[in-house]
Amino acid sequence: MSQGSEPLSNGIDVNVPSVARMYDYYLGGKDNYAVDRVASEDLLKVVPSTKALALNNRQFLRRVVRRLAHDYGIRQFIDHGSGLPTQDNVHEVAQRVDPASRVVYVDNDPIVLAHGRALLEENDNTVVIQADMRDTDGIFGHPEITRLIDLDQPAAALFVSVMHCIPDSDDPAALVRRVADRLAPGSFLVVCQLVSEDAATRKFVTDFMETATHGNWGRVRQEHEVLPYFDGLEILEPGLVEVSTWRPDSGLGPKQLTQEWIEYGGVGRKS
């Protein structure tokens, strides 16, 4: 594995919660700090479904990668805002279908780069690069993308549980369109984000995360705001849904006991 280009920052601030490390905590990981655990527990007090939501979201990621690799023959994946490595990462799922599958992880958190280097040291078909996922030109111009991803062949671009980190001022729907424009016909875009139809929940979580992460956050949105992410794409069945219901393998996943917010999205195909 190549470690990618020079990182955006070498520093890991253990005094400010990280979205990636909070997610790691909810998944039962160990790559988080006290500040992440405190923020995660504080959030659970108001939105108690968050842990089950995170677990279901991770199962969705594994399921959709397996489906794209097995059912649709996709052999190259670009995972935007990939977060910290955990069990059954994208490359592990895809390479079980075909060991030649190629995966590029993209994240701006320096701890993700550090752990990715260790995890992927002997995997030449997988790399993690440190970049802001909004920097489409920089990502697609990166030498590791050039090395691993053939843009003349179908690929899958993943934006799983990251669009709520993008503020409206950066136009998250335009970000997805920029990436779709770079991909060959027959490619797939996987997009989901946190939504709530309850205004009080949207305001609380948005304000809480904005403050906790020192501005590294966007907005909890509503379901109808997710549809523009798929403009110009054919949305695969079953459409845009709460992600635990997207082509489930069984009914054995974690149950959200409350529905104050959900992870909502789906898969689009470029024609």
C-alpha positions as CSV (number, residue, x, y, z in Angstrom):
1,M,0.0,0.0,0.0
2,S,1.1,3.5,-0.7
3,Q,0.5,6.1,2.0
4,G,-0.7,8.7,-0.5
5,S,0.5,12.3,-0.6
6,E,1.6,14.6,2.2
7,P,-1.2,14.8,4.7
8,L,-3.4,17.9,5.2
9,S,-2.3,17.9,8.8
10,N,0.0,15.7,10.9
11,G,-1.6,16.7,14.1
12,I,-4.3,14.8,15.9
13,D,-6.3,17.1,18.3
14,V,-7.4,14.9,21.2
15,N,-9.3,17.9,22.7
16,V,-11.8,18.2,19.9
17,P,-14.3,15.4,19.1
18,S,-13.9,13.8,15.6
19,V,-16.9,12.5,13.7
20,A,-14.8,9.5,12.5
21,R,-13.7,8.7,16.1
22,M,-17.3,9.1,17.5
23,Y,-18.5,6.7,14.8
24,D,-15.7,4.3,15.8
25,Y,-16.9,4.5,19.4
26,Y,-20.5,3.7,18.5
27,L,-19.2,0.7,16.5
28,G,-17.4,-0.6,19.5
29,G,-13.9,0.4,18.2
30,K,-10.9,1.4,20.3
31,D,-9.5,4.2,18.1
32,N,-11.1,7.1,20.0
33,Y,-10.3,9.4,22.9
34,A,-12.1,10.5,26.0
35,V,-13.4,13.7,24.3
36,D,-15.0,11.5,21.6
37,R,-16.6,9.2,24.1
38,V,-18.0,12.1,26.2
39,A,-19.5,13.7,23.1
40,S,-21.0,10.4,21.9
41,E,-22.6,9.7,25.3
42,D,-24.0,13.2,25.5
43,L,-25.5,12.8,22.1
44,L,-27.1,9.5,23.1
45,K,-28.9,11.2,26.0
46,V,-31.0,13.1,23.5
47,V,-31.0,10.8,20.4
48,P,-30.8,7.3,22.0
49,S,-31.1,5.5,18.6
50,T,-27.7,6.7,17.5
51,K,-25.7,3.6,18.3
52,A,-28.1,1.2,16.5
53,L,-28.2,3.7,13.6
54,A,-24.4,3.6,13.3
55,L,-24.4,-0.2,13.4
56,N,-27.1,-0.4,10.7
57,N,-25.3,2.1,8.6
58,R,-22.1,0.0,8.7
59,Q,-24.1,-3.1,7.7
60,F,-25.6,-1.2,4.8
61,L,-22.1,-0.3,3.6
62,R,-21.0,-3.9,3.7
63,R,-24.1,-5.1,2.0
64,V,-24.1,-2.5,-0.8
65,V,-20.4,-3.2,-1.6
66,R,-21.0,-6.9,-1.8
67,R,-24.1,-6.4,-4.0
68,L,-22.2,-4.0,-6.4
69,A,-19.2,-6.4,-6.6
70,H,-21.2,-9.6,-6.9
71,D,-24.3,-8.7,-8.7
72,Y,-23.1,-5.8,-10.9
73,G,-19.4,-6.7,-11.4
74,I,-17.9,-3.5,-9.9
75,R,-14.2,-3.9,-9.2
76,Q,-13.2,-0.4,-8.2
77,F,-14.4,1.7,-5.3
78,I,-13.7,5.2,-4.1
79,D,-14.9,5.6,-0.5
80,H,-15.3,9.3,0.4
81,G,-15.1,10.1,4.1
82,S,-14.2,6.5,4.8
83,G,-13.6,6.9,8.5
84,L,-11.5,4.7,10.7
85,P,-10.9,1.0,9.7
86,T,-13.2,-1.5,11.3
87,Q,-14.2,-5.1,10.7
88,D,-15.2,-5.9,7.1
89,N,-13.9,-2.7,5.4
90,V,-14.9,-2.0,1.8
91,H,-11.7,-3.6,0.4
92,E,-12.3,-6.8,2.5
93,V,-15.9,-7.1,1.2
94,A,-15.0,-6.4,-2.4
95,Q,-11.8,-8.5,-2.5
96,R,-13.7,-11.5,-1.1
97,V,-15.7,-11.4,-4.3
98,D,-12.6,-10.7,-6.5
99,P,-9.1,-10.3,-5.0
100,A,-8.3,-8.0,-7.8
101,S,-10.8,-5.4,-6.7
102,R,-9.3,-2.0,-6.1
103,V,-10.3,0.5,-3.4
104,V,-9.3,4.0,-2.6
105,Y,-10.2,5.4,0.8
106,V,-10.5,9.2,1.2
107,D,-10.6,11.0,4.6
108,N,-9.2,14.2,6.0
109,D,-8.6,12.9,9.5
110,P,-4.9,12.2,10.1
111,I,-5.7,9.3,12.4
112,V,-7.5,7.6,9.5
113,L,-4.4,7.9,7.4
114,A,-2.2,6.5,10.2
115,H,-4.3,3.5,10.8
116,G,-4.9,2.9,7.1
117,R,-1.1,2.8,6.5
118,A,-0.8,0.0,9.1
119,L,-3.8,-1.9,8.0
120,L,-3.0,-1.9,4.2
121,E,0.7,-2.2,4.3
122,E,0.7,-5.3,2.2
123,N,-2.3,-4.7,0.0
124,D,-1.2,-3.2,-3.3
125,N,-4.8,-2.9,-4.5
126,T,-6.0,-0.6,-1.7
127,V,-4.8,2.8,-0.5
128,V,-5.9,5.5,1.8
129,I,-5.3,9.1,0.9
130,Q,-5.8,12.1,3.1
131,A,-7.9,14.7,1.4
132,D,-11.0,16.8,1.8
133,M,-13.8,14.9,0.0
134,R,-15.0,18.3,-1.4
135,D,-11.8,18.6,-3.4
136,T,-12.9,16.5,-6.4
137,D,-10.2,17.9,-8.6
138,G,-7.5,17.0,-6.1
139,I,-8.8,13.6,-5.4
140,F,-9.2,12.6,-9.0
141,G,-5.9,14.1,-9.9
142,H,-4.1,12.1,-7.1
143,P,-1.5,9.7,-8.4
144,E,-3.1,6.8,-6.4
145,I,-6.4,7.3,-8.1
146,T,-4.6,7.3,-11.4
147,R,-2.7,4.1,-10.4
148,L,-5.7,2.1,-9.1
149,I,-8.9,3.5,-10.7
150,D,-9.5,3.2,-14.5
151,L,-12.0,6.0,-15.1
152,D,-12.9,4.5,-18.5
153,Q,-14.5,1.6,-16.6
154,P,-17.4,1.5,-14.2
155,A,-16.6,2.3,-10.6
156,A,-18.6,2.9,-7.4
157,A,-18.2,6.2,-5.5
158,L,-19.3,5.9,-1.9
159,F,-20.6,8.8,0.3
160,V,-21.9,6.8,3.2
161,S,-23.0,8.7,6.2
162,V,-20.9,11.8,5.3
163,M,-23.2,14.3,3.5
164,H,-24.4,15.7,6.8
165,C,-20.8,16.8,7.4
166,I,-21.0,19.0,4.3
167,P,-22.6,22.5,4.9
168,D,-25.1,23.9,2.5
169,S,-22.6,26.5,1.5
170,D,-20.5,23.8,-0.1
171,D,-23.6,22.4,-2.0
172,P,-23.4,18.6,-1.2
173,A,-25.6,17.7,-4.2
174,A,-23.1,19.5,-6.5
175,L,-20.3,17.5,-4.9
176,V,-22.0,14.2,-5.9
177,R,-22.6,15.5,-9.4
178,R,-19.0,16.5,-9.8
179,V,-17.9,13.0,-8.9
180,A,-20.6,11.4,-11.1
181,D,-19.3,13.5,-14.0
182,R,-15.8,11.9,-13.6
183,L,-17.1,8.3,-13.7
184,A,-17.8,6.1,-16.7
185,P,-21.3,5.1,-17.7
186,G,-22.5,2.1,-15.7
187,S,-20.9,3.5,-12.5
188,F,-22.7,3.7,-9.2
189,L,-23.1,6.4,-6.6
190,V,-23.9,5.3,-3.0
191,V,-25.2,8.2,-0.9
192,C,-26.9,8.3,2.5
193,Q,-27.0,10.8,5.3
194,L,-28.7,11.5,8.6
195,V,-32.2,12.9,8.3
196,S,-35.0,13.8,10.7
197,E,-38.5,15.0,10.1
198,D,-38.6,16.5,13.6
199,A,-37.4,20.1,13.6
200,A,-36.3,20.0,17.2
201,T,-34.1,16.9,16.6
202,R,-32.5,18.5,13.5
203,K,-31.7,21.7,15.4
204,F,-30.4,20.0,18.5
205,V,-28.1,17.5,16.6
206,T,-26.9,20.1,14.1
207,D,-26.1,22.7,16.9
208,F,-24.5,20.0,19.1
209,M,-22.2,18.6,16.4
210,E,-21.3,22.1,15.1
211,T,-20.2,23.1,18.6
212,A,-18.6,19.8,19.5
213,T,-16.5,19.4,16.3
214,H,-15.6,23.2,16.1
215,G,-17.4,23.6,12.9
216,N,-16.6,20.3,11.1
217,W,-20.2,19.6,10.4
218,G,-23.0,20.4,8.0
219,R,-26.6,19.8,8.8
220,V,-29.1,17.1,9.6
221,R,-31.5,17.3,6.7
222,Q,-35.0,16.0,5.7
223,E,-35.7,13.1,3.5
224,H,-36.8,15.2,0.5
225,E,-33.4,17.0,0.6
226,V,-31.6,13.7,-0.2
227,L,-33.3,13.2,-3.6
228,P,-31.3,16.0,-5.4
229,Y,-28.1,14.0,-4.7
230,F,-29.4,11.5,-7.3
231,D,-30.2,14.0,-10.0
232,G,-29.5,12.4,-13.4
233,L,-29.0,8.9,-11.9
234,E,-31.2,5.8,-12.1
235,I,-32.1,5.0,-8.5
236,L,-31.9,1.2,-7.9
237,E,-34.7,-0.6,-6.2
238,P,-36.0,-0.3,-3.5
239,G,-35.4,3.5,-3.9
240,L,-34.4,5.9,-1.2
241,V,-35.0,4.3,2.1
242,E,-33.9,4.0,5.7
243,V,-30.7,2.1,5.1
244,S,-31.5,-1.0,7.2
245,T,-34.3,-1.7,4.7
246,W,-32.1,-1.5,1.6
247,R,-32.0,-5.1,0.3
248,P,-31.6,-6.6,3.7
249,D,-30.0,-10.0,4.1
250,S,-32.3,-10.8,7.1
251,G,-34.3,-9.1,9.8
252,L,-31.6,-9.7,12.4
253,G,-30.0,-6.3,12.3
254,P,-30.0,-3.9,15.4
255,K,-33.4,-2.4,15.9
256,Q,-33.8,1.3,16.3
257,L,-36.1,1.6,19.3
258,T,-36.7,5.2,18.5
259,Q,-36.9,7.0,15.2
260,E,-36.0,10.6,16.0
261,W,-33.5,10.4,13.2
262,I,-32.5,7.8,10.6
263,E,-29.8,7.1,8.0
264,Y,-31.5,7.6,4.6
265,G,-30.4,7.1,1.1
266,G,-29.7,4.6,-1.6
267,V,-27.8,3.7,-4.8
268,G,-27.9,5.5,-8.1
269,R,-26.5,4.3,-11.5
270,K,-25.1,6.5,-14.2
271,S,-26.4,5.7,-17.6
